[in-house]
Amino acid sequence: MSDVSRRTTPSTRIHIMALDGIVNVNSLFSIALFIGLTWYPTTDLNSMLLGSNKACAAGTDAAEGLISFNVYSFSSFLFSSLIALALKQAIKISQISCCSSIGNGGSDSELLVANMGHVNQVGLRVGTLVSAFGSVLGCGFLMMALVDLVQIKLGRSPSSMAKDPVVGFSFRRLCSIVSVLCAWSFISFIFWCHSYGPCYSLYQKMEQKQSQIIELLSFPSAWNQLAFSSNPPPKLLKIALFVKKWPHRSQAGGLERHALTLHLALAKRGHELHIFTTSPPNSSFPRYPFNNLRFHLSKPTASGYLDQALVWKLFQTQNSTGRPFDVIHTESVGLMHTRSRNHTNLAVTWHGIAYETIHSDIIQELIRSPEEPQGYALAERVTKVVEEVRFFPSYAHHVATSDHVGDVLKRIYMIPDERVHIILNGVDEEIFKPDIVKGKDFKKRFGVPESKTLVLGMAGRLVKDKGHPLMFEALKQMLSENDAFRHSVVLLVAGNGPWGARYRDLGSNVVVLGPLEQAQLADFYNAIDIFVNPTLRAQGLDHTLLEAMLSGKPVMATRLASITGSVVVGTEVGYTFSPTIASLKKTLYRVWDDGRGGLKQKGQAARQRGLQLFTATKMVAAYERLFLCLSNDEKNGENYCQYQAPLH
């Protein structure tokens, strides 16, 4: 969970923990009351522990007082517990309604505290104090009952009994007054501390924090959580982008799709974009209706990368034409580190780093069959990590696409915090959204039987490192060993690759769709009940997971650090599994047991998280603010590197 989420949720969690504590204490004392009453104390002389002097024996008033005070004590504990439970329910209801308002178009400032229950603070404070008062009062009555029990068991003082027959009653009255005064003092202190003292409400502290100014370059969490203005940009930038390959139709990886979504949106907002990329070998280059979007194509090297000498020459020409570039952006190593030195206005977005890939290599080695030769990628990867640690500082600023990668860049690669910025990937929320009708039409078009009660979905390249050998074997075993599962489940597979033909061998339970265009992919998500991503590659933040979540579908993915740290952060939005056949089968059976009802509820929660963090609008706004910050001209009074949350 991100830092901002950590700062917002405790305000309600601490209240709930306090109320839980009150209920638990009340329950323990109530149990003690009933246990005490099971040994019925009598005023019989034979039951006294110290002798049997009739003059010392307690009267019937002591026995009556014992029973009465027990009843009063139980009533106080019951009253206190009912108030505490009612307050807990009110907090839960407020959290649900808060999330619902966000899902229905809540403002960006509301998203910042989406995980916080917006309850009436005065009502919550008074209710907590009343509940605490009832608990303390119950303790006072319990003490009175214990005084009577002591008098019954040990007897009263003969001298005091002779002097004043009402001493016992006066003593109980004195204890009652002391108990009430102690309770009142305790409650007054809590009220003062809660309102004015150093124990000031965490909710109010959070509200104060929102009005404080944040230094963006040092902000430790994902910028997607911040509420940037949707107004036209305060100034238009001239931006250079270096990307290995520009996406063409459906044949685009995560890096290319990120480049397309981000920079087309920046062009729509009026910024001047110059994109330095390779020319496609056998297809025409796409055209866009923007005069401020210009492509500078060059022939790729033999390995498919940008020719650094040629592309740098093109860059220098454009940099000296008109005004120089305000910002230089490179998708991964589109621009090599040898060219990036001495450019303070340069930012690189990492879609995969060698340290993260070590986890993938370990998984690949563990699932390797005995017939396959042993690989040496793991040893090579460690050398690659060392190389990256050495040359990464050549880039002025680093954008991590997941919380985990941001942490690795700071701790392992030792890049200063103010040069590492977390901006999570985002996808077009206008395309990927719930649409029941389109989902039904899609299933009808591809012949998915209505008798199937669970529709699984996978999308992407159907290759080994995407986990398809694992998924294929798990599914094969489940279809053969469980007739009920075979009759009720169907898997839709979108994409192309060598594993497509193998999936077809599983029969009618698997429908291989081939590669889908973006609009078709949106319909695909609406047709499934849950999206499964068995990837073995621990690199970046997979767009398919984000697209499924925005479409209102829960997700099931491999337990990799970037996924569990940024996407599937809890069971309320989906499932995670270890990259083994046994773990994958167990999770699939759990999904099957939860059924469509449980999956629909998780899908709603997944969409809420998607709207908070993974929309293209959020991503573009964060990058635009970063680029404005990098082009900051303090001499002209510009101050784009500071952020203040909007008041509401």
C-alpha positions as CSV (number, residue, x, y, z in Angstrom):
1,M,0.0,0.0,0.0
2,S,1.3,3.4,-0.8
3,D,2.2,6.1,1.7
4,V,-0.8,8.3,1.0
5,S,-3.1,5.4,1.6
6,R,-1.3,4.6,4.8
7,R,-1.8,8.2,6.0
8,T,-5.5,8.3,5.2
9,T,-6.9,5.0,6.4
10,P,-5.6,5.1,10.0
11,S,-8.1,8.0,10.9
12,T,-11.0,5.5,10.8
13,R,-8.9,2.5,11.8
14,I,-7.8,4.0,15.1
15,H,-11.4,4.9,16.0
16,I,-12.4,1.3,15.1
17,M,-9.5,-0.1,17.2
18,A,-10.5,2.0,20.2
19,L,-14.2,0.9,19.9
20,D,-13.1,-2.7,19.6
21,G,-11.0,-2.3,22.7
22,I,-14.1,-1.0,24.6
23,V,-16.2,-3.9,23.4
24,N,-13.5,-6.4,24.4
25,V,-13.1,-5.0,27.9
26,N,-16.9,-4.9,28.4
27,S,-17.1,-8.6,27.3
28,L,-14.4,-9.7,29.7
29,F,-15.9,-8.0,32.7
30,S,-19.4,-9.2,31.8
31,I,-18.1,-12.8,31.7
32,A,-16.5,-12.1,35.1
33,L,-19.9,-11.0,36.5
34,F,-21.7,-14.1,35.4
35,I,-18.9,-16.3,36.7
36,G,-19.0,-14.6,40.1
37,L,-22.8,-15.0,40.3
38,T,-22.5,-18.8,39.8
39,W,-21.0,-19.0,43.3
40,Y,-24.0,-17.6,45.1
41,P,-22.7,-15.8,48.2
42,T,-24.9,-16.1,51.3
43,T,-24.8,-14.3,54.6
44,D,-24.7,-17.6,56.5
45,L,-22.2,-17.6,59.3
46,N,-20.8,-21.0,58.0
47,S,-19.8,-19.4,54.7
48,M,-17.5,-16.8,56.3
49,L,-13.8,-17.3,55.7
50,L,-12.6,-15.8,59.1
51,G,-14.5,-17.3,62.0
52,S,-18.3,-17.3,62.6
53,N,-18.8,-14.2,64.9
54,K,-22.5,-13.3,64.5
55,A,-21.7,-9.7,65.3
56,C,-19.4,-9.5,62.2
57,A,-21.9,-11.1,59.8
58,A,-23.1,-9.0,56.9
59,G,-26.8,-8.3,56.7
60,T,-29.2,-9.1,53.9
61,D,-28.6,-5.6,52.6
62,A,-25.1,-6.7,51.6
63,A,-26.3,-9.6,49.6
64,E,-29.0,-7.4,47.9
65,G,-26.4,-4.8,47.1
66,L,-24.1,-7.4,45.6
67,I,-26.8,-8.6,43.2
68,S,-28.0,-5.0,42.4
69,F,-24.5,-3.7,41.7
70,N,-23.9,-6.8,39.4
71,V,-27.0,-5.9,37.5
72,Y,-26.1,-2.2,37.3
73,S,-22.6,-3.2,36.1
74,F,-23.8,-5.5,33.4
75,S,-26.3,-2.9,32.2
76,S,-23.5,-0.3,31.9
77,F,-21.3,-2.7,30.0
78,L,-24.1,-3.6,27.7
79,F,-25.0,0.0,27.0
80,S,-21.4,0.9,26.3
81,S,-21.0,-2.0,23.9
82,L,-24.1,-1.2,22.0
83,I,-23.0,2.4,21.5
84,A,-19.5,1.2,20.4
85,L,-20.9,-1.3,17.9
86,A,-23.3,1.3,16.5
87,L,-20.4,3.7,15.9
88,K,-18.4,1.0,14.1
89,Q,-21.3,0.3,11.8
90,A,-21.7,4.1,11.1
91,I,-18.0,4.3,10.1
92,K,-18.3,1.3,7.8
93,I,-21.4,2.7,6.1
94,S,-19.6,6.1,5.6
95,Q,-16.6,4.4,4.0
96,I,-18.9,2.5,1.5
97,S,-20.8,5.6,0.6
98,C,-17.6,7.6,0.2
99,C,-16.3,5.0,-2.3
100,S,-19.6,5.0,-4.1
101,S,-19.5,8.8,-4.6
102,I,-16.0,8.6,-6.0
103,G,-17.1,5.8,-8.4
104,N,-19.9,8.1,-9.6
105,G,-17.6,10.9,-10.6
106,G,-16.2,12.2,-7.3
107,S,-13.7,15.0,-7.5
108,D,-9.9,14.5,-7.4
109,S,-9.7,15.9,-3.9
110,E,-12.1,13.3,-2.8
111,L,-9.9,10.6,-4.3
112,L,-7.0,11.7,-2.1
113,V,-8.9,10.5,1.0
114,A,-10.9,7.8,-0.7
115,N,-10.0,5.2,2.0
116,M,-11.1,7.4,4.8
117,G,-14.5,7.3,6.4
118,H,-16.1,10.8,6.3
119,V,-18.2,10.7,9.5
120,N,-19.5,13.4,11.7
121,Q,-16.5,14.1,13.9
122,V,-18.6,15.7,16.7
123,G,-21.0,12.7,16.7
124,L,-18.1,10.2,16.6
125,R,-16.3,12.0,19.5
126,V,-19.4,12.2,21.7
127,G,-20.4,8.7,21.0
128,T,-16.9,7.4,21.8
129,L,-16.9,9.4,25.1
130,V,-20.4,8.1,26.0
131,S,-19.3,4.5,25.3
132,A,-16.1,5.0,27.4
133,F,-18.2,6.6,30.2
134,G,-20.5,3.5,30.3
135,S,-17.6,1.2,30.5
136,V,-16.0,3.1,33.4
137,L,-19.3,3.4,35.2
138,G,-19.7,-0.4,34.8
139,C,-16.3,-0.8,36.4
140,G,-17.4,1.4,39.3
141,F,-20.5,-0.7,39.9
142,L,-18.4,-3.8,39.7
143,M,-16.1,-2.4,42.4
144,M,-19.2,-1.8,44.6
145,A,-20.2,-5.4,44.1
146,L,-16.7,-6.5,45.2
147,V,-17.0,-4.4,48.4
148,D,-20.2,-6.2,49.3
149,L,-18.6,-9.6,48.4
150,V,-15.7,-8.8,50.8
151,Q,-18.1,-7.9,53.6
152,I,-20.0,-11.1,53.1
153,K,-16.9,-13.3,53.0
154,L,-14.8,-11.6,55.6
155,G,-17.5,-9.9,57.7
156,R,-17.8,-6.3,59.0
157,S,-15.9,-4.6,61.8
158,P,-17.9,-5.1,65.1
159,S,-16.8,-1.8,66.5
160,S,-18.0,0.1,63.5
161,M,-21.2,-1.8,63.4
162,A,-21.9,-0.9,67.0
163,K,-21.1,2.8,66.5
164,D,-23.1,3.3,63.4
165,P,-25.4,0.7,61.8
166,V,-25.3,2.6,58.5
167,V,-21.6,2.7,58.1
168,G,-21.7,0.0,55.4
169,F,-24.2,2.0,53.4
170,S,-22.2,5.2,53.8
171,F,-19.0,3.4,52.7
172,R,-20.7,2.2,49.6
173,R,-22.0,5.6,48.9
174,L,-18.5,7.1,49.3
175,C,-17.0,4.5,46.9
176,S,-19.8,5.3,44.4
177,I,-19.0,9.0,44.5
178,V,-15.3,8.3,44.1
179,S,-16.0,6.1,41.1
180,V,-18.1,8.7,39.4
181,L,-15.5,11.4,40.0
182,C,-12.7,9.2,38.6
183,A,-14.8,8.4,35.6
184,W,-15.7,12.1,35.0
185,S,-12.0,13.0,35.3
186,F,-11.0,10.3,32.9
187,I,-13.6,11.3,30.3
188,S,-12.7,15.0,30.6
189,F,-9.0,14.2,30.0
190,I,-9.8,12.1,27.0
191,F,-12.1,14.9,25.6
192,W,-9.5,17.6,26.1
193,C,-6.7,15.4,24.6
194,H,-8.9,14.5,21.6
195,S,-9.9,18.1,20.9
196,Y,-6.9,20.3,21.9
197,G,-3.9,18.3,23.0
198,P,-1.1,16.3,21.3
199,C,-3.5,13.4,20.7
200,Y,-5.2,15.6,18.1
201,S,-7.5,13.7,15.7
202,L,-5.6,12.0,12.9
203,Y,-8.5,12.8,10.6
204,Q,-8.0,16.5,11.4
205,K,-4.3,16.1,11.0
206,M,-4.8,14.6,7.5
207,E,-7.0,17.6,6.6
208,Q,-4.3,20.0,7.8
209,K,-1.7,18.0,5.8
210,Q,-3.8,18.4,2.6
211,S,-3.5,22.1,2.9
212,Q,0.3,22.0,3.4
213,I,2.7,22.5,0.4
214,I,4.4,19.3,-0.9
215,E,7.7,19.4,-2.7
216,L,6.9,17.2,-5.6
217,L,10.4,16.0,-6.5
218,S,10.7,14.5,-3.0
219,F,7.2,13.1,-2.9
220,P,7.7,9.4,-1.9
221,S,4.5,7.9,-3.3
222,A,2.8,7.6,-6.6
223,W,1.9,11.0,-8.2
224,N,-1.3,9.4,-9.5
225,Q,-2.7,9.9,-5.9
226,L,-2.4,13.7,-6.2
227,A,-5.2,15.8,-7.6
228,F,-3.7,17.9,-10.4
229,S,-5.8,20.5,-12.2
230,S,-7.6,19.5,-15.4
231,N,-7.5,23.1,-16.6
232,P,-5.4,24.0,-19.7
233,P,-1.6,23.9,-18.9
234,P,-0.2,27.1,-17.6
235,K,2.4,27.0,-20.3
236,L,3.0,24.9,-23.5
237,L,6.2,22.8,-23.6
238,K,8.4,21.6,-26.4
239,I,9.0,17.9,-25.6
240,A,11.4,15.4,-27.2
241,L,10.6,11.7,-26.9
242,F,13.0,8.9,-27.6
243,V,11.3,5.5,-28.1
244,K,12.6,2.4,-29.7
245,K,9.4,1.6,-31.7
246,W,6.1,3.4,-32.2
247,P,3.1,1.1,-31.8
248,H,1.3,-0.1,-34.8
249,R,-2.3,-1.3,-34.4
250,S,-2.7,-4.3,-32.0
251,Q,1.0,-5.3,-32.2
252,A,2.3,-3.2,-29.3
253,G,3.9,-4.1,-26.0
254,G,3.4,-2.3,-22.8
255,L,6.2,0.2,-23.4
256,E,4.8,1.2,-26.8
257,R,1.3,1.5,-25.5
258,H,2.5,3.7,-22.7
259,A,4.3,6.0,-25.1
260,L,1.2,6.2,-27.4
261,T,-1.3,6.9,-24.6
262,L,0.8,9.5,-22.8
263,H,2.2,11.5,-25.7
264,L,-1.0,11.6,-27.8
265,A,-2.7,13.0,-24.7
266,L,0.0,15.6,-24.2
267,A,-0.4,16.6,-27.8
268,K,-4.1,17.0,-27.3
269,R,-3.4,19.4,-24.4
270,G,-1.4,21.6,-26.8
271,H,2.2,20.7,-26.1
272,E,4.7,20.4,-29.0
273,L,5.8,16.8,-29.3
274,H,8.9,15.6,-31.3
275,I,9.1,11.8,-31.4
276,F,12.4,10.2,-32.4
277,T,11.7,6.6,-33.3
278,T,12.6,3.9,-35.8
279,S,10.8,3.6,-39.2
280,P,8.6,0.5,-39.6
281,P,10.1,-2.1,-42.0
282,N,7.0,-3.3,-43.9
283,S,4.1,-1.1,-43.0
284,S,3.1,2.5,-43.4
285,F,3.5,4.9,-40.4
286,P,0.2,6.0,-38.7
287,R,-1.0,9.5,-39.1
288,Y,-2.6,11.7,-36.5
289,P,-4.6,14.9,-36.8
290,F,-2.2,17.1,-34.7
291,N,0.0,19.8,-36.2
292,N,2.0,19.9,-32.9
293,L,2.9,16.1,-33.2
294,R,6.0,15.5,-35.3
295,F,7.8,12.3,-36.0
296,H,11.5,12.0,-36.8
297,L,12.1,8.5,-38.2
298,S,15.5,6.8,-38.6
299,K,16.5,3.3,-39.7
300,P,17.0,0.9,-36.8
301,T,20.2,-0.9,-36.1
302,A,20.7,-4.6,-36.8
303,S,19.4,-5.4,-33.3
304,G,16.3,-3.1,-33.8
305,Y,17.4,-0.2,-31.5
306,L,17.7,3.5,-32.3
307,D,20.9,4.5,-34.1
308,Q,22.2,6.7,-31.4
309,A,24.5,8.8,-33.6
310,L,21.8,9.4,-36.2
311,V,19.0,10.1,-33.8
312,W,21.1,12.5,-31.8
313,K,22.0,14.5,-34.9
314,L,18.2,14.8,-35.6
315,F,17.6,15.9,-32.1
316,Q,20.3,18.6,-32.2
317,T,18.8,19.9,-35.4
318,Q,15.4,20.3,-33.8
319,N,16.8,21.6,-30.6
320,S,18.5,24.5,-32.4
321,T,15.4,25.2,-34.5
322,G,13.1,27.7,-32.9
323,R,13.3,27.4,-29.1
324,P,15.2,24.6,-27.5
325,F,13.4,21.6,-25.9
326,D,12.0,22.2,-22.5
327,V,12.0,18.5,-21.6
328,I,13.6,15.4,-22.9
329,H,11.8,12.1,-22.2
330,T,13.1,8.6,-23.1
331,E,11.1,5.4,-22.7
332,S,13.6,3.0,-21.1
333,V,16.9,3.1,-23.0
334,G,15.5,4.7,-26.1
335,L,18.2,7.3,-25.5
336,M,21.4,5.7,-24.3
337,H,23.1,7.0,-21.1
338,T,26.1,8.1,-23.1
339,R,23.9,10.8,-24.7
340,S,21.9,11.7,-21.6
341,R,24.7,13.2,-19.5
342,N,24.6,16.9,-18.5
343,H,20.9,17.2,-19.4
344,T,19.1,18.3,-16.2
345,N,15.7,18.5,-17.9
346,L,15.8,14.8,-18.9
347,A,13.5,12.0,-17.5
348,V,13.6,8.3,-18.2
349,T,10.7,6.0,-17.7
350,W,11.7,2.5,-16.7
351,H,9.4,-0.3,-17.9
352,G,11.7,-3.0,-16.6
353,I,15.0,-3.2,-14.8
354,A,17.5,-6.1,-14.4
355,Y,17.1,-6.3,-10.6
356,E,13.4,-6.9,-11.0
357,T,14.0,-9.6,-13.7
358,I,16.1,-11.7,-11.3
359,H,12.9,-12.9,-9.7
360,S,11.7,-14.0,-13.2
361,D,14.9,-15.9,-13.8
362,I,14.5,-17.7,-10.5
363,I,11.0,-18.7,-11.4
364,Q,12.0,-19.9,-14.8
365,E,14.8,-22.1,-13.4
366,L,12.4,-23.6,-10.8
367,I,9.8,-24.6,-13.4
368,R,12.4,-25.8,-15.9
369,S,11.7,-29.5,-16.8
370,P,14.6,-32.0,-16.5
371,E,14.8,-32.3,-20.3
372,E,15.5,-28.6,-20.8
373,P,19.1,-27.5,-20.6
374,Q,20.1,-25.4,-17.6
375,G,20.2,-21.7,-18.3
376,Y,22.8,-19.2,-17.3
377,A,20.6,-16.1,-17.4
378,L,20.6,-15.7,-13.6
379,A,24.4,-15.2,-13.4
380,E,24.3,-12.9,-16.4
381,R,21.5,-10.9,-14.8
382,V,23.6,-10.1,-11.7
383,T,26.3,-8.6,-13.9
384,K,23.6,-6.6,-15.7
385,V,22.4,-5.2,-12.4
386,V,25.9,-4.0,-11.6
387,E,26.1,-2.3,-15.0
388,E,22.7,-0.6,-14.5
389,V,23.8,0.6,-11.0
390,R,26.8,2.2,-12.7
391,F,25.1,4.0,-15.6
392,F,21.6,4.8,-14.2
393,P,22.9,8.0,-12.5
394,S,23.7,9.4,-15.9
395,Y,20.0,10.1,-16.3
396,A,18.9,13.2,-14.4
397,H,15.4,12.0,-13.4
398,H,13.9,8.5,-13.2
399,V,10.2,7.6,-13.4
400,A,9.2,4.2,-11.9
401,T,6.0,2.7,-13.2
402,S,5.4,0.8,-9.9
403,D,5.9,1.4,-6.2
404,H,8.3,-1.6,-6.1
405,V,10.6,-0.3,-8.8
406,G,10.7,3.1,-7.2
407,D,11.8,1.5,-4.0
408,V,14.5,-0.5,-5.8
409,L,15.9,2.5,-7.6
410,K,16.3,4.3,-4.3
411,R,17.7,1.5,-2.2
412,I,19.5,-0.9,-4.6
413,Y,20.5,1.5,-7.4
414,M,21.3,4.2,-4.8
415,I,19.6,7.1,-6.8
416,P,18.8,10.1,-4.6
417,D,15.1,10.3,-3.6
418,E,14.5,13.6,-5.2
419,R,15.5,12.1,-8.6
420,V,13.1,9.1,-8.4
421,H,9.4,9.7,-9.1
422,I,6.6,7.1,-9.1
423,I,4.0,7.5,-11.8
424,L,1.9,4.4,-12.3
425,N,0.8,3.3,-15.7
426,G,-2.6,4.4,-16.8
427,V,-5.1,3.3,-19.5
428,D,-7.9,5.1,-21.3
429,E,-10.9,5.1,-19.0
430,E,-13.2,6.2,-21.8
431,I,-12.5,3.0,-23.7
432,F,-12.1,0.5,-20.8
433,K,-15.3,0.7,-18.8
434,P,-18.2,-1.6,-17.8
435,D,-20.7,-2.3,-20.6
436,I,-22.9,-5.4,-20.0
437,V,-24.6,-5.3,-23.4
438,K,-21.2,-5.3,-25.3
439,G,-20.1,-8.1,-23.1
440,K,-23.1,-10.3,-24.0
441,D,-22.7,-9.5,-27.7
442,F,-19.1,-10.5,-27.6
443,K,-19.9,-13.9,-26.0
444,K,-22.6,-14.5,-28.5
445,R,-20.3,-13.5,-31.4
446,F,-17.7,-16.1,-30.4
447,G,-20.1,-18.8,-29.4
448,V,-19.6,-18.8,-25.6
449,P,-22.5,-21.0,-24.2
450,E,-24.8,-19.4,-21.7
451,S,-24.6,-22.6,-19.6
452,K,-21.1,-21.7,-18.6
453,T,-21.3,-20.1,-15.2
454,L,-17.7,-18.8,-15.1
455,V,-15.8,-17.1,-17.9
456,L,-12.1,-16.7,-17.4
457,G,-10.1,-14.4,-19.6
458,M,-6.4,-14.0,-20.6
459,A,-4.8,-11.5,-23.1
460,G,-1.3,-10.7,-24.4
461,R,1.5,-12.5,-26.1
462,L,1.0,-16.3,-25.8
463,V,4.7,-17.1,-25.0
464,K,6.5,-19.0,-22.3
465,D,7.6,-16.1,-20.1
466,K,4.0,-14.9,-19.9
467,G,3.3,-18.0,-17.8
468,H,1.3,-20.0,-20.4
469,P,3.0,-23.3,-19.8
470,L,1.9,-23.0,-16.2
471,M,-1.6,-22.0,-17.0
472,F,-1.9,-24.7,-19.7
473,E,-0.9,-27.6,-17.4
474,A,-3.0,-26.4,-14.5
475,L,-6.1,-26.0,-16.7
476,K,-5.4,-29.4,-18.3
477,Q,-5.3,-31.2,-15.0
478,M,-8.5,-29.4,-13.7
479,L,-10.5,-30.2,-16.8
480,S,-9.6,-33.9,-16.5
481,E,-10.0,-34.3,-12.8
482,N,-13.2,-32.3,-12.1
483,D,-16.3,-32.9,-14.3
484,A,-18.3,-30.1,-12.6
485,F,-15.5,-27.6,-13.3
486,R,-15.3,-28.8,-17.0
487,H,-19.0,-28.3,-17.5
488,S,-19.2,-24.8,-15.9
489,V,-16.0,-23.0,-17.0
490,V,-14.7,-21.6,-20.2
491,L,-11.5,-19.7,-20.9
492,L,-11.2,-16.9,-23.5
493,V,-7.7,-16.3,-24.8
494,A,-6.9,-13.0,-26.7
495,G,-3.5,-12.7,-28.4
496,N,-1.2,-14.7,-30.6
497,G,1.8,-16.8,-30.1
498,P,3.0,-20.5,-30.1
499,W,0.8,-21.4,-27.1
500,G,-2.4,-20.5,-28.9
501,A,-2.4,-23.8,-30.8
502,R,-1.8,-25.8,-27.6
503,Y,-4.8,-24.1,-25.9
504,R,-7.0,-25.2,-28.8
505,D,-6.1,-28.8,-28.0
506,L,-7.9,-28.5,-24.6
507,G,-11.2,-28.6,-26.5
508,S,-14.4,-26.5,-26.2
509,N,-13.5,-25.2,-22.8
510,V,-10.9,-22.8,-24.4
511,V,-11.7,-20.3,-27.1
512,V,-8.6,-18.8,-28.7
513,L,-9.6,-15.4,-30.1
514,G,-6.4,-14.3,-31.8
515,P,-5.1,-10.7,-31.5
516,L,-7.8,-8.0,-30.8
517,E,-7.9,-4.3,-31.6
518,Q,-8.4,-1.9,-28.6
519,A,-12.2,-1.6,-29.1
520,Q,-12.5,-5.4,-29.3
521,L,-10.3,-5.8,-26.2
522,A,-12.7,-3.6,-24.3
523,D,-15.6,-5.8,-25.3
524,F,-13.5,-8.9,-24.3
525,Y,-13.1,-7.6,-20.7
526,N,-16.8,-7.0,-20.4
527,A,-17.5,-10.6,-21.5
528,I,-15.4,-12.3,-18.8
529,D,-16.0,-12.7,-15.1
530,I,-12.3,-12.5,-14.1
531,F,-9.0,-11.7,-15.8
532,V,-6.1,-14.0,-15.3
533,N,-2.5,-13.0,-15.8
534,P,0.0,-15.8,-15.1
535,T,3.0,-13.9,-16.2
536,L,6.5,-15.0,-15.0
537,R,8.1,-11.7,-16.0
538,A,8.5,-9.3,-13.1
539,Q,8.9,-6.2,-15.2
540,G,6.9,-3.0,-15.1
541,L,3.1,-2.8,-14.5
542,D,1.1,-4.9,-17.0
543,H,-1.5,-2.8,-18.9
544,T,-3.9,-5.7,-19.2
545,L,-4.4,-5.8,-15.4
546,L,-5.3,-2.1,-15.4
547,E,-7.6,-2.4,-18.3
548,A,-9.5,-5.3,-16.7
549,M,-9.9,-3.4,-13.4
550,L,-11.2,-0.3,-15.1
551,S,-13.7,-2.6,-16.9
552,G,-15.0,-3.6,-13.5
553,K,-13.4,-7.0,-13.4
554,P,-11.4,-8.6,-10.6
555,V,-7.9,-9.8,-11.5
556,M,-5.9,-12.9,-10.7
557,A,-2.1,-12.6,-11.1
558,T,1.2,-14.0,-10.2
559,R,2.5,-12.9,-6.8
560,L,5.2,-10.6,-8.1
561,A,6.4,-7.5,-6.2
562,S,5.2,-4.9,-8.6
563,I,1.7,-6.5,-8.9
564,T,1.2,-7.0,-5.1
565,G,2.7,-3.6,-4.3
566,S,0.6,-1.5,-6.7
567,V,-2.3,-3.4,-8.2
568,V,-3.6,-6.4,-6.3
569,V,-2.9,-4.9,-2.8
570,G,-5.7,-7.0,-1.1
571,T,-8.2,-9.8,-1.6
572,E,-11.0,-7.2,-2.1
573,V,-9.8,-6.6,-5.7
574,G,-8.6,-10.0,-6.8
575,Y,-6.3,-13.0,-6.2
576,T,-2.6,-13.7,-6.3
577,F,-0.8,-17.1,-6.6
578,S,2.7,-18.4,-6.5
579,P,4.1,-19.5,-9.9
580,T,3.5,-23.2,-9.3
581,I,0.9,-25.5,-10.8
582,A,-0.4,-26.4,-7.3
583,S,-0.9,-22.8,-6.2
584,L,-2.5,-21.8,-9.5
585,K,-5.0,-24.7,-9.3
586,K,-5.8,-23.9,-5.8
587,T,-6.5,-20.2,-6.7
588,L,-8.6,-21.2,-9.7
589,Y,-10.7,-23.5,-7.6
590,R,-11.2,-20.6,-5.1
591,V,-12.3,-18.3,-7.9
592,W,-14.8,-21.0,-9.0
593,D,-16.1,-21.5,-5.5
594,D,-16.6,-17.7,-5.1
595,G,-18.8,-17.7,-8.2
596,R,-20.1,-14.7,-10.2
597,G,-21.6,-13.0,-7.1
598,G,-18.4,-12.8,-5.2
599,L,-16.4,-11.9,-8.4
600,K,-18.9,-9.1,-9.2
601,Q,-18.3,-7.5,-5.8
602,K,-14.5,-7.7,-6.1
603,G,-14.9,-6.3,-9.6
604,Q,-16.6,-3.2,-8.3
605,A,-13.8,-2.7,-5.7
606,A,-11.2,-3.2,-8.5
607,R,-12.9,-0.5,-10.6
608,Q,-12.8,2.0,-7.7
609,R,-9.1,1.4,-7.3
610,G,-8.6,1.7,-11.0
611,L,-10.4,5.1,-11.1
612,Q,-8.3,6.3,-8.2
613,L,-4.9,5.4,-9.7
614,F,-4.8,3.8,-13.1
615,T,-6.6,6.1,-15.5
616,A,-4.8,7.8,-18.5
617,T,-6.1,11.1,-17.2
618,K,-4.3,10.6,-13.8
619,M,-1.1,9.4,-15.5
620,V,-1.0,12.2,-18.1
621,A,-1.7,14.9,-15.4
622,A,1.2,13.5,-13.3
623,Y,3.7,13.5,-16.3
624,E,2.6,16.9,-17.4
625,R,3.3,18.3,-13.9
626,L,6.7,16.5,-13.8
627,F,7.6,18.0,-17.2
628,L,6.5,21.5,-16.0
629,C,8.6,21.0,-12.9
630,L,11.7,20.0,-14.9
631,S,11.2,23.1,-17.1
632,N,10.8,25.3,-14.0
633,D,12.1,28.9,-14.5
634,E,12.3,30.4,-11.0
635,K,13.6,33.7,-12.5
636,N,10.2,34.2,-14.1
637,G,8.4,33.3,-10.9
638,E,7.5,29.7,-12.0
639,N,7.0,27.2,-9.2
640,Y,5.6,24.0,-10.7
641,C,7.6,21.8,-8.3
642,Q,5.4,22.5,-5.4
643,Y,1.9,21.1,-4.9
644,Q,-1.0,22.1,-2.7
645,A,-4.1,19.9,-2.5
646,P,-7.3,21.6,-3.5
647,L,-9.5,22.5,-0.5
648,H,-13.0,21.1,-0.3
